[in-house]
Amino acid sequence: MIDLAAVYKKIVHATMLTGELPARFYRSVFRAGYPATVRQQLGAVVNNLVLHVHPTRVYHRSIKAQTTFGLGLICFYLFIIEWITGIFLMFYYEPSTGAAYGRILDLNYTITFGRVMRNLHRWAAEAMVVGVALHMCRVFYTGAYKPPREFNWVLGVSLLVLTLALSFTGYLLPWDQLSFWAVTVGTNIVSYAPVLGPRLRYILLGGETVGSDALLRFYTLHVIAVPAVTALIVNYHIWRVIKDGGLAHPSENRGADGEPVGQPQKSDSVVTTFPQVVYLELLVFLVLMVGLLAASLLFNAPLEEEANPLTPSNPSKAPWYFLGLQELVGYSAFWGGVGVPTVLMIFLLVLPYVDRRPAGIGVWFARERMVMIGVWTVILLGILVTTALGIYFRGPNWNFYWPWENWPGPH
């Protein structure tokens, strides 16, 4: 009688000894060995489910840190981190005014890795707002919004708005004093818009005040509606980057006669996406994760006492990215809530269709674009100054105070 167990052991031993089983497993996943030749490297990009969104080759200049600082890639990674950590938090969160705050306390003190995951989710969200803003500044200062990339700039403006919406809708979910009154102030700013403002605020809150309906609506927007729309536009944005020719390059500069301006540079050479670009992308991800984990271990996401509509915070401040608008509202409700946001949004949307001159594309702070650079810089400084005023120089009753002075009341 044949001993099947003994035969099986001999076959497994022989296979493992020759390395055939690991090799078969590797080929069942990757279908081919490590790409050594240029042809194989190009095929590795085209035939891979993840890598096929990349172009097969890129300019050598485009993978230098000073060209883009990897800001677009960092924003994409932060979005993925938000998805993953958000799913973890959804397992334990309950969008009701009676349970939300308690669930946050459970995350902080009871659930394994709950505090770290909540911190990681919060700091990645804050970093994403900053990252998207810096990415748009990089695109502007290098003239990368000009033809044929006009519509991709419009998509980028849409992603900036959606990023703010993601952060704002998630701001209420801890249901503490900080989030409750910040959202109250933020939605009040929305109501200053003529005609549609009060109605839009009512739709957001499900009533006249921030309550259980508002919490449920913000939760639904935060975990379903806004992320779904953002994911679609992110994919379209990446696809357009590839179709429009990737990064703006100085060789695109043309004179009035249509001829290239300047001499080709050594950095105009191209490299294969695999392995150079892929390895750099992995390095950026590792550095980003190390930084976020360090921040999550050292600094806790803010959490005050449970929300109480009867005891307003003084001062009640909007989330930091809306403090510039709140500062303007302190001077004029119309200009802070309607005028300035509307003018700024129109400027961003029409910019690539108005500023179409080809000079200065792909060059940081090109001399040919100094007028537009000056306009953009003034707008940027205005946003930074008003935001800093709201964060550091506004105390109780929205009065000015020096940051080093101690004033009573919650900060």
C-alpha positions, -999 to 999 in steps of 0.1 A, spaced: 0 0 0 14 34 -10 20 58 18 6 90 3 18 112 32 54 101 27 52 107 -11 37 142 -5 65 151 19 91 140 -5 76 161 -33 73 192 -11 109 188 1 122 184 -34 103 214 -47 114 236 -18 149 225 -22 151 235 -58 133 268 -52 106 259 -77 76 266 -54 87 302 -45 94 308 -82 60 296 -93 43 317 -66 63 348 -77 54 342 -114 17 336 -106 16 371 -91 39 391 -114 39 369 -145 75 379 -153 108 383 -136 123 416 -124 124 439 -155 161 443 -164 159 457 -199 143 490 -211 117 471 -230 108 451 -199 107 482 -178 82 498 -202 61 467 -201 61 466 -163 44 500 -163 19 493 -191 9 458 -179 6 466 -141 -28 474 -126 -14 502 -104 15 515 -125 -4 518 -157 -17 552 -147 19 564 -151 35 574 -184 61 549 -194 88 576 -195 91 610 -178 115 639 -180 145 636 -158 139 671 -146 104 662 -134 117 637 -107 140 663 -91 127 675 -58 129 712 -66 106 708 -96 74 698 -78 84 689 -42 62 658 -47 32 678 -36 7 662 -59 18 628 -49 18 637 -12 -18 649 -15 -28 616 -32 -12 596 -4 -29 617 23 -62 610 6 -56 573 7 -45 575 44 -77 594 51 -97 566 35 -79 538 55 -80 555 89 -115 567 83 -127 531 77 -111 521 110 -128 549 129 -162 541 113 -161 507 131 -164 524 164 -182 557 157 -219 564 161 -234 596 145 -258 605 173 -255 634 198 -260 609 226 -232 586 217 -207 604 195 -186 620 222 -185 588 242 -172 569 212 -144 594 207 -135 589 244 -134 551 237 -111 556 208 -88 577 230 -87 555 261 -101 520 254 -98 508 218 -64 494 208 -45 519 186 -77 540 186 -59 572 198 -32 568 172 -56 562 144 -77 592 153 -46 614 156 -34 601 122 -68 608 106 -68 643 121 -33 653 112 -35 638 77 -66 659 71 -49 691 83 -19 682 61 -41 676 31 -56 711 33 -21 726 34 -7 702 8 -35 710 -18 -30 747 -13 8 744 -17 3 722 -47 -18 749 -64 8 775 -55 35 753 -71 14 749 -103 8 787 -104 44 798 -98 56 775 -125 29 785 -150 17 749 -153 -19 759 -156 -15 772 -191 -26 754 -223 -31 726 -227 -37 722 -190 -64 748 -184 -92 723 -175 -69 703 -152 -63 736 -132 -101 739 -129 -102 703 -116 -75 713 -91 -97 742 -79 -126 718 -75 -104 694 -55 -93 723 -32 -130 730 -25 -137 693 -19 -107 691 4 -121 719 25 -155 703 25 -140 670 36 -122 686 65 -152 708 75 -178 680 75 -154 659 96 -148 687 120 -182 683 138 -180 645 143 -162 646 177 -192 665 191 -171 685 216 -173 722 223 -146 731 198 -162 713 169 -198 724 178 -191 761 179 -166 760 150 -193 745 128 -218 769 141 -196 798 131 -187 782 98 -223 777 88 -232 812 99 -207 824 73 -224 804 47 -258 821 56 -244 855 46 -247 846 9 -277 864 -6 -308 844 -14 -293 809 -13 -272 814 19 -299 808 45 -314 779 25 -280 763 21 -273 766 58 -307 750 65 -299 721 42 -265 715 58 -279 715 93 -313 700 87 -327 728 108 -319 762 123 -293 750 148 -265 725 150 -281 693 164 -287 656 158 -298 662 122 -267 682 115 -244 656 129 -260 628 108 -258 649 77 -222 659 82 -214 623 89 -231 611 57 -214 639 36 -180 631 53 -179 593 48 -199 589 16 -208 618 -6 -178 641 -6 -151 612 -6 -169 596 -36 -169 628 -57 -134 635 -46 -122 601 -57 -137 604 -91 -122 639 -97 -88 627 -84 -88 599 -109 -98 622 -137 -72 647 -126 -44 622 -128 -57 609 -162 -56 645 -175 -21 650 -162 -9 621 -183 -30 631 -214 -19 667 -212 17 657 -213 26 654 -176 45 683 -160 49 716 -177 83 718 -192 105 748 -203 108 733 -237 71 742 -243 79 779 -243 72 793 -277 79 827 -293 55 848 -314 65 828 -345 57 795 -328 94 784 -325 108 771 -293 125 798 -271 159 789 -256 182 760 -260 174 724 -250 187 716 -216 205 685 -204 176 679 -180 153 674 -210 164 638 -212 139 611 -203 140 582 -179 118 551 -175 91 552 -149 102 519 -135 123 517 -115 134 553 -110 100 570 -105 84 541 -87 112 539 -61 110 576 -55 73 574 -50 78 546 -24 104 567 -6 80 597 -5 54 575 10 77 561 37 89 596 47 53 609 48 42 579 70 71 583 94 63 620 98 26 615 103 31 586 128 56 607 147 31 636 149 3 612 159 24 597 187 36 631 200 5 653 196 -31 644 203 -60 656 182 -78 683 201 -108 673 222 -126 695 246 -156 688 269 -188 675 253 -208 700 232 -232 721 251 -254 745 231 -261 765 262 -225 775 270 -209 790 239 -172 793 236 -157 828 238 -143 834 213 -162 810 190 -138 804 160 -144 787 127 -119 760 116 -85 775 110 -88 774 72 -120 796 74 -106 820 100 -96 844 72 -132 847 61 -143 850 98 -119 879 102 -133 896 71 -169 890 84 -159 909 115 -155 940 92 -182 933 67 -206 904 66 -211 908 29 -175 910 19 -164 882 42 -192 858 35 -200 866 -1 -178 892 -19 -143 880 -13 -150 842 -17 -169 848 -49 -143 871 -65 -115 847 -54 -133 816 -69 -140 834 -102 -104 845 -104 -92 809 -99 -116 794 -124 -110 819 -153 -72 823 -147 -60 797 -172 -84 810 -199 -72 846 -194 -35 842 -189 -27 822 -220 7 836 -230 31 807 -235 62 824 -221 74 812 -187 58 777 -187 77 753 -164 99 780 -149 98 791 -113 90 828 -110 95 835 -147 102 871 -154 76 871 -182 49 864 -156 59 889 -129 25 908 -130 4 877 -125 29 864 -99 26 897 -80 -12 895 -81 -12 859 -68 14 867 -41 -7 896 -28 -38 873 -26 -18 847 -8 -4 871 17 -39 885 24 -51 849 31 -22 842 54 -24 875 73 -62 873 80 -58 837 90 -30 845 114 -50 873 129 -79 849 135 -57 823 151 -33 843 172 -47 878 177 -84 874 185 -96 869 220 -129 869 239 -157 888 221 -135 888 190 -113 916 205 -76 920 196 -51 907 221 -14 899 221 -7 862 219 16 863 249 -11 878 271 -32 854 292 -69 860 288 -97 840 306 -118 816 287 -111 785 265 -85 789 238 
